[in-house]
């Protein structure tokens, strides 16, 4: 069986295993909207799995486009946790399924290593994940798939830490960052102020909750937000602190799941009642959809 070859990522050699094919379906008879986005591996909607050769490494990336889509859309890079897989993360969170219904392209790359982890701390024996994600985002923008000013990043656990560092690393592509069941303090330059959402559980025995509100308040101070956050309880078992009036029109928010553990709130792996008190997927997409919207 032969697979079609499509547009290459700049600086990376790409071999594509296609779920959604390249170009139009030759047997289709009904007219349809043709997507001008030039994704590696697919010219249309749907989810495509591609194997990217990054140096000596093969990298799996899943891409889901809204249907219909005719060009650039808000785009989310979604990063799984330690030991995870891209496909499992999509299945657990529903980010791709829900995001595409809201007009968002969702890109889910897979980390390397055994166990798989994002090399946020730049270990010399690990992949250069910062360069890998930067090249991936550049390709989505250059290919007319992603709106340049509306690219976002979300991560879970190890992926959340990587998301936090990515948002503060050149070339500063991300307009907003969401960190779920882990967070890192802002390391951004003064003039880089992406909107920030942190979602944490108070009963997390893997990444401890104490100190989280102070860390998020530090993010708000870095962003020049109002000194006092708005405090609310949007639903039973969930507490919210939101800072507004930040530089560049950004916002900083902490959602605390009381009794929440080290799992994606509202995901398919959330079995305890506390972990079902909030849909992290909806909260993350709510932030991304409103960020930069006209």
C-alpha positions in Angstrom: 0.0 0.0 0.0 1.3 3.5 -0.8 0.6 6.6 1.2 0.4 10.1 -0.3 3.1 12.6 0.4 2.0 16.1 1.4 3.5 19.4 2.4 6.6 19.1 4.6 7.2 20.9 7.9 9.9 23.5 7.4 13.2 22.1 8.6 11.7 18.6 9.3 11.3 15.6 7.1 7.7 14.4 7.2 6.3 11.0 6.2 2.5 10.9 6.5 0.2 8.1 7.5 -3.2 9.5 6.5 -6.5 9.0 8.2 -8.0 12.0 6.3 -6.7 11.8 2.8 -4.8 14.5 0.8 -7.0 16.4 -1.6 -10.6 15.8 -2.6 -12.3 12.5 -2.5 -12.3 11.4 -6.2 -15.6 9.4 -5.8 -17.5 12.3 -4.1 -20.1 13.8 -6.4 -21.7 16.5 -4.1 -19.9 19.9 -4.1 -18.2 20.7 -0.8 -16.2 23.5 0.7 -12.5 23.1 0.0 -10.2 24.0 2.9 -7.4 26.2 1.9 -5.3 25.0 4.9 -2.2 23.1 3.8 -1.7 20.7 6.6 1.0 18.1 6.4 -1.0 15.0 5.5 -4.4 16.4 4.8 -6.0 19.2 2.8 -9.4 18.8 4.4 -11.2 18.4 7.6 -11.0 15.5 10.1 -8.3 14.0 12.2 -5.0 12.9 10.5 -2.2 11.0 12.2 1.3 11.7 10.9 4.7 10.4 11.7 7.2 13.2 11.8 10.9 12.5 11.5 12.5 15.0 13.8 16.3 14.4 13.4 16.6 10.7 14.3 13.3 10.6 16.0 9.8 9.7 14.7 7.2 11.9 16.2 3.4 11.2 16.2 1.1 14.2 15.7 -2.7 14.2 15.6 -4.4 17.1 13.9 -8.2 17.8 14.0 -9.8 20.5 11.8 -13.3 22.0 12.2 -15.7 20.8 9.5 -16.3 22.9 7.5 -13.2 25.1 7.6 -11.9 27.2 4.8 -8.7 28.6 6.1 -7.0 29.8 9.3 -8.7 29.0 12.6 -7.9 29.5 16.3 -5.5 26.6 17.0 -4.7 24.7 20.2 -1.6 22.7 20.8 -2.5 20.0 23.4 0.2 18.2 25.4 -0.4 15.0 27.3 1.1 14.1 30.6 4.1 11.9 31.7 4.0 8.5 30.1 0.9 9.4 28.0 0.1 9.0 24.3 -1.5 11.6 22.0 -4.4 9.3 21.1 -5.2 8.5 24.8 -5.1 12.2 25.7 -7.6 13.0 22.9 -9.8 10.2 24.1 -9.6 11.2 27.8 -10.1 15.0 27.4 -12.3 15.2 24.3 -10.3 18.4 23.4 -10.2 17.6 19.7 -13.8 16.4 19.5 -15.2 19.4 21.5 -12.7 22.0 20.1 -13.6 21.3 16.4 -17.3 21.8 17.1 -16.3 25.3 18.4 -14.4 26.2 15.3 -10.9 25.4 16.8 -8.1 23.3 15.2 -6.6 21.0 17.8 -3.0 19.7 17.3 -1.9 16.8 19.7 1.7 15.9 19.4 3.3 12.9 21.3 6.3 13.1 23.5 9.4 10.8 23.2 11.3 8.7 25.7 10.5 5.6 27.8 8.4 6.6 29.6 7.3 9.4 27.3 7.8 12.9 28.7 8.1 16.5 27.5 11.7 17.7 27.8 10.7 21.0 29.5 13.9 21.0 31.5 16.0 20.6 28.4 17.8 17.4 29.5 20.7 16.8 27.1 19.7 13.2 26.4 16.1 14.3 25.4 14.5 15.7 22.3 14.5 19.4 21.7 10.8 19.7 22.2 10.9 23.5 22.2 12.2 23.5 18.6 9.8 20.7 17.6 6.7 22.6 18.8 7.9 25.9 17.3 8.4 24.3 13.9 5.0 22.7 14.1 3.3 25.9 14.9 5.2 27.8 12.2 4.0 25.2 9.7 0.4 25.6 10.7 0.6 29.4 10.4 2.6 29.3 7.1 0.2 26.7 5.7 -2.8 28.9 6.3 -4.3 26.6 9.0 -3.8 28.7 12.2 -4.6 32.3 12.9 -1.2 33.8 13.8 -2.6 35.8 16.8 -4.8 33.0 18.1 -2.5 30.0 18.8 -2.9 28.5 22.3 -1.3 25.8 24.3 -2.7 23.5 27.0 -1.1 20.7 28.9 -1.8 18.1 31.6 0.8 17.4 34.4 4.2 17.1 32.7 2.5 18.6 29.6 1.2 21.5 31.7 4.7 22.3 32.9 5.9 22.2 29.3 3.0 24.4 28.3 4.0 27.0 30.9 7.6 27.1 29.7 6.6 27.2 26.1 4.4 30.2 26.6 7.5 32.1 27.9 10.0 30.8 25.3 10.8 32.5 22.0 9.2 33.0 19.5 6.3 33.7 21.9 3.6 32.3 19.7 1.0 31.6 22.3 -1.8 34.1 23.1 -3.0 32.0 26.1 -1.8 29.0 28.1 -3.8 26.5 30.2 -2.1 24.3 32.8 -4.1 21.5 34.2 -3.0 19.5 37.4 0.4 21.2 37.4 1.6 24.8 37.0 4.9 26.7 36.8 5.6 30.4 37.7 5.8 32.8 34.8 9.2 33.2 33.3 8.1 35.5 30.6 9.8 38.8 29.7 7.9 41.9 30.9 6.2 42.5 27.6 5.0 38.9 27.1 1.7 38.5 28.8 -0.3 35.5 27.5 -3.6 34.8 29.3 -3.1 32.1 31.9 -5.5 29.5 33.2 -4.5 27.1 36.0 -6.7 24.2 37.1 -5.7 22.3 40.2 -7.2 19.9 42.8 -6.6 20.3 46.5 -6.2 16.5 47.1 -3.6 16.0 44.3 -1.0 13.7 45.9 1.3 13.9 42.9 1.7 17.6 42.3 0.8 19.2 45.6 -1.7 22.0 45.8 -0.2 24.2 48.6 1.5 27.3 47.2 -0.6 27.3 44.0 -2.6 30.4 44.7 0.5 32.3 45.6 2.2 31.2 42.4 -0.8 32.2 40.3 -0.9 35.6 42.1 2.7 36.0 41.1 1.6 35.5 37.4 -1.0 38.2 37.9 1.6 40.6 39.3 3.9 39.9 36.4 1.1 40.7 34.0 0.3 43.9 35.8 -3.3 42.9 36.6 -5.5 44.4 39.3 -4.2 43.7 42.8 -7.3 41.9 44.0 -8.8 39.0 42.1 -12.5 38.4 41.6 -13.5 35.5 43.8 -16.4 33.2 42.9 -17.8 29.7 43.2 -19.1 29.0 39.7 -20.4 25.5 40.8 -20.4 23.3 43.8 -16.9 22.2 44.7 -15.1 24.7 42.4 -13.5 28.0 43.5 -12.4 30.6 41.1 -9.9 33.5 41.3 -9.7 35.7 38.3 -7.5 38.7 37.7 -8.4 41.2 35.0 -7.1 44.6 33.8 -3.8 42.9 32.8 -1.3 44.3 30.3 -2.2 43.5 26.7 -5.8 42.7 27.6 -4.8 39.4 29.1 -6.3 37.7 32.1 -5.1 35.3 34.8 -7.4 32.7 36.4 -7.1 29.9 38.9 -9.8 27.2 39.1 -9.5 25.1 42.3 -11.3 21.8 42.4 -12.0 21.1 46.1 -11.0 17.5 46.8 -9.8 17.1 43.2 -7.0 14.6 42.5 -4.3 14.2 39.9 -6.6 13.6 37.0 -8.1 15.7 34.2 -11.3 17.1 35.8 -14.4 16.0 33.9 -12.4 13.6 31.7 -13.2 9.9 31.1 -10.7 8.9 33.8 -12.4 11.2 36.4 -14.3 8.7 38.6 -14.4 10.5 42.0 -17.3 12.9 42.5 -14.9 15.8 43.2 -13.1 15.2 39.9 -16.4 15.4 38.0 -17.3 18.8 39.5 -15.7 20.7 36.6 -15.1 20.1 32.9 -11.5 21.2 32.4 -12.0 20.8 28.6 -14.9 23.4 28.6 -13.0 25.8 30.9 -9.9 25.7 28.7 -11.8 26.1 25.5 -13.9 28.9 27.0 -10.6 30.9 27.6 -9.2 30.1 24.2 -12.3 30.9 22.2 -12.7 34.3 23.9 -9.0 35.3 23.7 -8.5 37.6 20.7 -12.1 37.2 19.5 -13.4 40.3 17.8 
